[in-house]
Amino acid sequence: MTKSREHARLLLVKADEDLYVLDRLAGDPESPDAVIGFHAQQPVEKALKAVLTGRGIRYTRTHDLGGLIDLLADHGIRPPPDSDTLPALTPFAAEFRYGQLPPEDAAPPTLDRQQALDSARRTRKWAQAIALG
């Protein structure tokens, strides 16, 4: 296995760890949305980076899901399922995780936990096929 494919595989293993946590917490009404959103964003980010890594495409250190999806498109790689809604998870990577909330007059983001879980699972499955398939 090449070094880039091995790194892609390791990213997918880490994505699976976040999916494990997400799967267990998503249905718990006591779990904060910021925590659920973080664990939905992380496997998506790692899956996108696994595909880029597996294809030998360099990327900057980022949590921007939309930017990573655009980079895939720039290299002719078909986007993951839900690519139009995945970027909405980006703020959960850092802004909401570390307390940088929207201004008081802005509505807080709505998180559909089941949709976030389903999208993360679909993206992980897509990445497996593209990065290691």
MDTraj code that builds the backbone (N, CA, C; nanometers):
import mdtraj as md
import numpy as np

residues = "MET THR LYS SER ARG GLU HIS ALA ARG LEU LEU LEU VAL LYS ALA ASP GLU ASP LEU TYR VAL LEU ASP ARG LEU ALA GLY ASP PRO GLU SER PRO ASP ALA VAL ILE GLY PHE HIS ALA GLN GLN PRO VAL GLU LYS ALA LEU LYS ALA VAL LEU THR GLY ARG GLY ILE ARG TYR THR ARG THR HIS ASP LEU GLY GLY LEU ILE ASP LEU LEU ALA ASP HIS GLY ILE ARG PRO PRO PRO ASP SER ASP THR LEU PRO ALA LEU THR PRO PHE ALA ALA GLU PHE ARG TYR GLY GLN LEU PRO PRO GLU ASP ALA ALA PRO PRO THR LEU ASP ARG GLN GLN ALA LEU ASP SER ALA ARG ARG THR ARG LYS TRP ALA GLN ALA ILE ALA LEU GLY".split()
xyz = np.array([
    [0.0846, -0.1165, 0.0000],
    [0.0000, 0.0000, 0.0000],
    [0.0898, 0.1236, 0.0000],
    [0.0588, 0.2190, -0.0878],
    [0.1391, 0.3402, -0.0940],
    [0.1188, 0.4238, 0.0320],
    [0.2118, 0.5144, 0.0539],
    [0.2049, 0.5997, 0.1726],
    [0.0775, 0.6840, 0.1714],
    [0.0400, 0.7375, 0.0553],
    [-0.0808, 0.8206, 0.0489],
    [-0.2069, 0.7375, 0.0731],
    [-0.2105, 0.6157, 0.0217],
    [-0.3271, 0.5288, 0.0470],
    [-0.3336, 0.4874, 0.1939],
    [-0.2196, 0.4644, 0.2551],
    [-0.2176, 0.4303, 0.3975],
    [-0.2672, 0.5479, 0.4817],
    [-0.2243, 0.6689, 0.4461],
    [-0.2721, 0.7870, 0.5187],
    [-0.4226, 0.8039, 0.4980],
    [-0.4701, 0.7806, 0.3776],
    [-0.6143, 0.7882, 0.3502],
    [-0.6897, 0.6865, 0.4354],
    [-0.6366, 0.5674, 0.4450],
    [-0.7004, 0.4633, 0.5260],
    [-0.7062, 0.5048, 0.6730],
    [-0.5987, 0.5635, 0.7226],
    [-0.5959, 0.6084, 0.8619],
    [-0.6966, 0.7208, 0.8869],
    [-0.7110, 0.8100, 0.7904],
    [-0.8121, 0.9153, 0.8031],
    [-0.9522, 0.8550, 0.8121],
    [-0.9766, 0.7503, 0.7354],
    [-1.1082, 0.6855, 0.7398],
    [-1.1304, 0.6133, 0.8725],
    [-1.0255, 0.5581, 0.9296],
    [-1.0363, 0.4969, 1.0627],
    [-1.0753, 0.6038, 1.1647],
    [-1.0124, 0.7197, 1.1564],
    [-1.0450, 0.8297, 1.2474],
    [-1.1876, 0.8798, 1.2233],
    [-1.2301, 0.8820, 1.0982],
    [-1.3687, 0.9202, 1.0674],
    [-1.4654, 0.8232, 1.1336],
    [-1.4310, 0.6958, 1.1307],
    [-1.5160, 0.5946, 1.1948],
    [-1.5275, 0.6179, 1.3454],
    [-1.4208, 0.6647, 1.4066],
    [-1.4252, 0.6926, 1.5504],
    [-1.5242, 0.8050, 1.5812],
    [-1.5224, 0.9100, 1.4994],
    [-1.6185, 1.0187, 1.5187],
    [-1.7609, 0.9718, 1.4911],
    [-1.7780, 0.8871, 1.3906],
    [-1.9112, 0.8324, 1.3622],
    [-1.9620, 0.7486, 1.4788],
    [-1.8736, 0.6776, 1.5437],
    [-1.9105, 0.5975, 1.6607],
    [-1.9699, 0.6880, 1.7695],
    [-1.9006, 0.7967, 1.7976],
    [-1.9483, 0.8909, 1.8990],
    [-2.0791, 0.9551, 1.8539],
    [-2.0835, 0.9997, 1.7303],
    [-2.2036, 1.0638, 1.6766],
    [-2.3234, 0.9708, 1.6847],
    [-2.3040, 0.8468, 1.6474],
    [-2.4127, 0.7494, 1.6484],
    [-2.4699, 0.7324, 1.7892],
    [-2.3856, 0.7370, 1.8885],
    [-2.4319, 0.7166, 2.0256],
    [-2.4928, 0.8409, 2.0889],
    [-2.4490, 0.9586, 2.0471],
    [-2.4977, 1.0811, 2.1094],
    [-2.6123, 1.1494, 2.0349],
    [-2.6262, 1.1229, 1.9069],
    [-2.7243, 1.1966, 1.8260],
    [-2.8662, 1.1844, 1.8790],
    [-2.9013, 1.0700, 1.9328],
    [-3.0367, 1.0499, 1.9832],
    [-3.0578, 1.0936, 2.1268],
    [-2.9537, 1.1414, 2.1912],
    [-2.9622, 1.1829, 2.3311],
    [-2.9987, 1.3314, 2.3377],
    [-3.1199, 1.3642, 2.3809],
    [-3.1618, 1.5045, 2.3840],
    [-3.0783, 1.5904, 2.4796],
    [-3.0057, 1.5271, 2.5699],
    [-2.9207, 1.6007, 2.6644],
    [-2.7875, 1.6431, 2.6010],
    [-2.7508, 1.5808, 2.4889],
    [-2.6254, 1.6150, 2.4216],
    [-2.6409, 1.7488, 2.3506],
    [-2.5502, 1.8415, 2.3743],
    [-2.5596, 1.9723, 2.3095],
    [-2.5427, 1.9621, 2.1575],
    [-2.6161, 2.0466, 2.0854],
    [-2.6043, 2.0488, 1.9395],
    [-2.4612, 2.0765, 1.8947],
    [-2.3886, 2.1600, 1.9694],
    [-2.2507, 2.1909, 1.9304],
    [-2.1638, 2.0656, 1.9310],
    [-2.1875, 1.9765, 2.0251],
    [-2.1109, 1.8516, 2.0327],
    [-2.1520, 1.7578, 1.9194],
    [-2.2818, 1.7468, 1.8956],
    [-2.3313, 1.6620, 1.7867],
    [-2.2802, 1.7149, 1.6533],
    [-2.2898, 1.8462, 1.6339],
    [-2.2424, 1.9066, 1.5091],
    [-2.0945, 1.8841, 1.4869],
    [-2.0157, 1.8948, 1.5934],
    [-1.8717, 1.8707, 1.5826],
    [-1.8445, 1.7285, 1.5364],
    [-1.9124, 1.6326, 1.5989],
    [-1.8882, 1.4926, 1.5637],
    [-1.9551, 1.4532, 1.4324],
    [-2.0373, 1.5390, 1.3757],
    [-2.0877, 1.5185, 1.2393],
    [-1.9906, 1.5799, 1.1385],
    [-1.9353, 1.6959, 1.1719],
    [-1.8427, 1.7643, 1.0819],
    [-1.7120, 1.6878, 1.0675],
    [-1.6617, 1.6345, 1.1762],
    [-1.5303, 1.5711, 1.1746],
    [-1.5190, 1.4506, 1.0807],
    [-1.6114, 1.3552, 1.0815],
    [-1.5950, 1.2438, 0.9878],
    [-1.6092, 1.2869, 0.8427],
    [-1.6898, 1.3901, 0.8193],
    [-1.7025, 1.4408, 0.6826],
    [-1.5698, 1.5020, 0.6391],
    [-1.5121, 1.5857, 0.7238],
    [-1.3831, 1.6470, 0.6921],
    [-1.2768, 1.5402, 0.6664],
    [-1.2699, 1.4415, 0.7526],
    [-1.1690, 1.3364, 0.7381],
    [-1.1932, 1.2523, 0.6133],
    [-1.3187, 1.2289, 0.5801],
    [-1.3508, 1.1527, 0.4591],
    [-1.3088, 1.2294, 0.3340],
    [-1.3383, 1.3597, 0.3306],
    [-1.2982, 1.4412, 0.2156],
    [-1.1461, 1.4433, 0.2025],
    [-1.0783, 1.4597, 0.3140],
    [-0.9315, 1.4623, 0.3121],
    [-0.8738, 1.3257, 0.2755],
    [-0.9426, 1.2188, 0.3117],
    [-0.8972, 1.0848, 0.2728],
    [-0.8998, 1.0691, 0.1214],
    [-1.0049, 1.1190, 0.0589],
    [-1.0136, 1.1107, -0.0872],
    [-0.9030, 1.1935, -0.1507],
    [-0.8854, 1.3155, -0.1035],
    [-0.7792, 1.4002, -0.1584],
    [-0.6426, 1.3351, -0.1385],
    [-0.6173, 1.2852, -0.0198],
    [-0.4899, 1.2200, 0.0106],
    [-0.4693, 1.0966, -0.0760],
    [-0.5723, 1.0152, -0.0866],
    [-0.5638, 0.8931, -0.1666],
    [-0.5343, 0.9196, -0.3126],
    [-0.5771, 1.0365, -0.3594],
    [-0.5512, 1.0757, -0.4979],
    [-0.4244, 1.1586, -0.5129],
    [-0.3527, 1.1780, -0.4035],
    [-0.2279, 1.2539, -0.4102],
    [-0.2470, 1.4031, -0.4270],
    [-0.3612, 1.4546, -0.3846],
    [-0.3921, 1.5971, -0.3984],
    [-0.3624, 1.6665, -0.2661],
    [-0.2816, 1.7704, -0.2735],
    [-0.2464, 1.8462, -0.1533],
    [-0.3581, 1.9440, -0.1182],
    [-0.3738, 1.9657, 0.0095],
    [-0.4728, 2.0618, 0.0580],
    [-0.4130, 2.1346, 0.1773],
    [-0.4643, 2.2545, 0.2010],
    [-0.4175, 2.3309, 0.3162],
    [-0.4886, 2.2816, 0.4414],
    [-0.4337, 2.3137, 0.5540],
    [-0.4978, 2.2782, 0.6815],
    [-0.6246, 2.3624, 0.6936],
    [-0.7380, 2.2955, 0.6932],
    [-0.8655, 2.3661, 0.6945],
    [-0.9750, 2.2767, 0.7500],
    [-1.0802, 2.3417, 0.7972],
    [-1.2016, 2.2707, 0.8377],
    [-1.3153, 2.3035, 0.7409],
    [-1.2867, 2.3822, 0.6376],
    [-1.3872, 2.4315, 0.5438],
    [-1.4330, 2.3204, 0.4489],
    [-1.5484, 2.2626, 0.4794],
    [-1.5987, 2.1518, 0.3975],
    [-1.6289, 2.1964, 0.2550],
    [-1.6837, 2.3162, 0.2391],
    [-1.7119, 2.3668, 0.1048],
    [-1.5854, 2.3818, 0.0221],
    [-1.4794, 2.4317, 0.0852],
    [-1.3517, 2.4460, 0.0155],
    [-1.2930, 2.3120, -0.0250],
    [-1.3053, 2.2123, 0.0619],
    [-1.2556, 2.0783, 0.0290],
    [-1.3367, 2.0163, -0.0847],
    [-1.4676, 2.0376, -0.0828],
    [-1.5536, 1.9866, -0.1908],
    [-1.5176, 2.0551, -0.3220],
    [-1.4918, 2.1861, -0.3169],
    [-1.4503, 2.2585, -0.4376],
    [-1.3176, 2.2049, -0.4904],
    [-1.2264, 2.1725, -0.4017],
    [-1.0967, 2.1185, -0.4427],
    [-1.1142, 1.9838, -0.5125],
    [-1.2040, 1.9023, -0.4620],
    [-1.2348, 1.7754, -0.5294],
    [-1.2832, 1.8020, -0.6716],
    [-1.3762, 1.8961, -0.6840],
    [-1.4319, 1.9291, -0.8158],
    [-1.3233, 1.9824, -0.9087],
    [-1.2330, 2.0642, -0.8550],
    [-1.1229, 2.1185, -0.9357],
    [-1.0366, 2.0080, -0.9953],
    [-1.0365, 1.8919, -0.9316],
    [-0.9559, 1.7785, -0.9781],
    [-1.0409, 1.6709, -1.0457],
    [-1.1640, 1.7071, -1.0793],
    [-1.2500, 1.6161, -1.1541],
    [-1.3045, 1.4992, -1.0747],
    [-1.3079, 1.5109, -0.9438],
    [-1.3598, 1.4033, -0.8589],
    [-1.5048, 1.4338, -0.8258],
    [-1.5905, 1.3355, -0.8501],
    [-1.7329, 1.3583, -0.8237],
    [-1.7531, 1.3886, -0.6760],
    [-1.8435, 1.4806, -0.6483],
    [-1.8641, 1.5202, -0.5089],
    [-1.9356, 1.4123, -0.4288],
    [-1.9252, 1.4213, -0.2982],
    [-1.9961, 1.3250, -0.2139],
    [-2.1460, 1.3515, -0.2162],
    [-2.2238, 1.2539, -0.1751],
    [-2.3667, 1.2791, -0.1585],
    [-2.3827, 1.3944, -0.0585],
    [-2.4884, 1.4683, -0.0728],
    [-2.5181, 1.5784, 0.0199],
    [-2.4168, 1.6925, 0.0119],
    [-2.3410, 1.7009, -0.0962],
    [-2.2370, 1.8040, -0.1050],
    [-2.2940, 1.9453, -0.0977],
    [-2.4212, 1.9601, -0.1294],
    [-2.4818, 2.0927, -0.1212],
    [-2.5146, 2.1328, 0.0227],
    [-2.5315, 2.0372, 0.1122],
    [-2.5660, 2.0697, 0.2513],
    [-2.4502, 2.0487, 0.3493],
    [-2.3496, 1.9748, 0.3103],
    [-2.2373, 1.9470, 0.4012],
    [-2.1668, 2.0730, 0.4524],
    [-2.1477, 2.1767, 0.3688],
    [-2.0782, 2.2957, 0.4196],
    [-2.1449, 2.3605, 0.5417],
    [-2.2727, 2.3352, 0.5623],
    [-2.3409, 2.3909, 0.6802],
    [-2.2833, 2.3352, 0.8105],
    [-2.2113, 2.2244, 0.8024],
    [-2.1487, 2.1668, 0.9221],
    [-2.0164, 2.2355, 0.9581],
    [-1.9597, 2.3125, 0.8660],
    [-1.8282, 2.3735, 0.8874],
    [-1.8170, 2.4518, 1.0184],
    [-1.9138, 2.5373, 1.0536],
    [-1.8973, 2.6141, 1.1783],
    [-1.8875, 2.5284, 1.3041],
    [-1.9340, 2.4055, 1.2972],
    [-1.9266, 2.3181, 1.4142],
    [-1.7839, 2.2694, 1.4412],
    [-1.6943, 2.2837, 1.3440],
    [-1.5562, 2.2374, 1.3609],
    [-1.4804, 2.3219, 1.4615],
    [-1.5044, 2.4508, 1.4622],
    [-1.4290, 2.5378, 1.5522],
    [-1.5156, 2.6465, 1.6142],
    [-1.5884, 2.7204, 1.5313],
    [-1.6609, 2.8364, 1.5827],
    [-1.7537, 2.8006, 1.6978],
    [-1.8417, 2.7045, 1.6761],
    [-1.9368, 2.6675, 1.7807],
    [-1.8705, 2.5813, 1.8877],
    [-1.7678, 2.5109, 1.8503],
    [-1.6967, 2.4234, 1.9443],
    [-1.6230, 2.5050, 2.0500],
    [-1.5679, 2.6180, 2.0069],
    [-1.4854, 2.6976, 2.0970],
    [-1.5503, 2.8295, 2.1368],
    [-1.6811, 2.8366, 2.1258],
    [-1.7547, 2.9486, 2.1805],
    [-1.7685, 3.0715, 2.0939],
    [-1.7329, 3.0650, 1.9676],
    [-1.7492, 3.1794, 1.8790],
    [-1.8885, 3.1732, 1.8175],
    [-1.9858, 3.2110, 1.8956],
    [-2.1250, 3.2004, 1.8541],
    [-2.1630, 3.3153, 1.7622],
    [-2.2729, 3.2978, 1.6882],
    [-2.3183, 3.4071, 1.6026],
    [-2.3615, 3.5263, 1.6881],
    [-2.3667, 3.6458, 1.6289],
    [-2.4122, 3.7628, 1.7041],
    [-2.5505, 3.7382, 1.7641],
    [-2.5825, 3.8139, 1.8689],
    [-2.7090, 3.7935, 1.9388],
    [-2.8298, 3.8071, 1.8476],
    [-2.8213, 3.8943, 1.7474],
    [-2.9360, 3.9150, 1.6594],
    [-2.9454, 3.8103, 1.5483],
    [-2.8466, 3.7242, 1.5380],
    [-2.8492, 3.6182, 1.4362],
    [-2.9107, 3.4923, 1.4961],
    [-2.9875, 3.4250, 1.4146],
    [-3.0489, 3.3001, 1.4609],
    [-2.9415, 3.1923, 1.4718],
    [-2.9432, 3.1158, 1.5793],
    [-2.8465, 3.0058, 1.5892],
    [-2.8764, 2.9013, 1.4819],
    [-2.7753, 2.8287, 1.4406],
    [-2.7991, 2.7290, 1.3362],
    [-2.8904, 2.6178, 1.3866],
    [-2.9702, 2.5685, 1.2962],
    [-3.0553, 2.4551, 1.3279],
    [-2.9806, 2.3291, 1.2869],
    [-2.9757, 2.2334, 1.3756],
    [-2.9076, 2.1082, 1.3448],
    [-3.0091, 1.9955, 1.3451],
    [-3.0293, 1.9379, 1.2288],
    [-3.1114, 1.8176, 1.2183],
    [-3.0166, 1.7013, 1.2450],
    [-3.0235, 1.6467, 1.3629],
    [-2.9277, 1.5451, 1.4056],
    [-2.9306, 1.4209, 1.3176],
    [-3.0490, 1.3757, 1.2821],
    [-3.0578, 1.2557, 1.1991],
    [-3.0002, 1.2813, 1.0606],
    [-3.0301, 1.3994, 1.0046],
    [-2.9748, 1.4332, 0.8737],
    [-2.8225, 1.4425, 0.8810],
    [-2.7713, 1.5028, 0.9877],
    [-2.6262, 1.5137, 1.0035],
    [-2.5616, 1.3754, 1.0125],
    [-2.6228, 1.2868, 1.0885],
    [-2.5716, 1.1499, 1.1021],
    [-2.5763, 1.0766, 0.9688],
    [-2.6892, 1.0859, 0.9005],
    [-2.7038, 1.0177, 0.7713],
    [-2.6048, 1.0720, 0.6685],
    [-2.5882, 1.2040, 0.6645],
    [-2.4941, 1.2648, 0.5697],
    [-2.3511, 1.2224, 0.5992],
    [-2.3151, 1.2187, 0.7265],
    [-2.1798, 1.1761, 0.7635],
    [-2.1562, 1.0311, 0.7229],
    [-2.2544, 0.9461, 0.7449],
    [-2.2409, 0.8048, 0.7055],
    [-2.2269, 0.7901, 0.5540],
    [-2.3105, 0.8641, 0.4791],
    [-2.3036, 0.8551, 0.3323],
    [-2.1694, 0.9056, 0.2806],
    [-2.1203, 1.0134, 0.3413],
    [-1.9918, 1.0684, 0.2977],
    [-1.8790, 0.9703, 0.3275],
    [-1.8844, 0.9066, 0.4412],
    [-1.7825, 0.8066, 0.4773],
    [-1.7834, 0.6895, 0.3790],
    [-1.9017, 0.6430, 0.3437],
    [-1.9142, 0.5321, 0.2488],
    [-1.8619, 0.5735, 0.1111],
    [-1.8965, 0.6935, 0.0678],
    [-1.8490, 0.7480, -0.0598],
    [-1.6962, 0.7526, -0.0605],
    [-1.6383, 0.8011, 0.0496],
    [-1.4929, 0.8153, 0.0567],
    [-1.4220, 0.6810, 0.0484],
    [-1.4775, 0.5814, 0.1117],
    [-1.4187, 0.4470, 0.1060],
    [-1.4067, 0.4011, -0.0392],
    [-1.5133, 0.4197, -0.1144],
    [-1.5146, 0.3758, -0.2543],
    [-1.4175, 0.4555, -0.3406],
    [-1.4084, 0.5855, -0.3162],
    [-1.3235, 0.6714, -0.3995],
    [-1.1759, 0.6609, -0.3582],
    [-1.1501, 0.6669, -0.2290],
    [-1.0112, 0.6723, -0.1809],
    [-0.9414, 0.5374, -0.1866],
    [-1.0154, 0.4320, -0.1560],
    [-0.9514, 0.3005, -0.1464],
    [-1.0084, 0.1978, -0.2426],
    [-1.1212, 0.2332, -0.3060],
    [-1.1923, 0.1397, -0.3933],
    [-1.1127, 0.0855, -0.5024],
])
top = md.Topology()
chain = top.add_chain()
for i, resn in enumerate(residues, 1):
    res = top.add_residue(resn, chain, resSeq=i)
    for name in ("N", "CA", "C"):
        top.add_atom(name, md.element.get_by_symbol(name[0]), res)
traj = md.Trajectory(xyz[None], top)
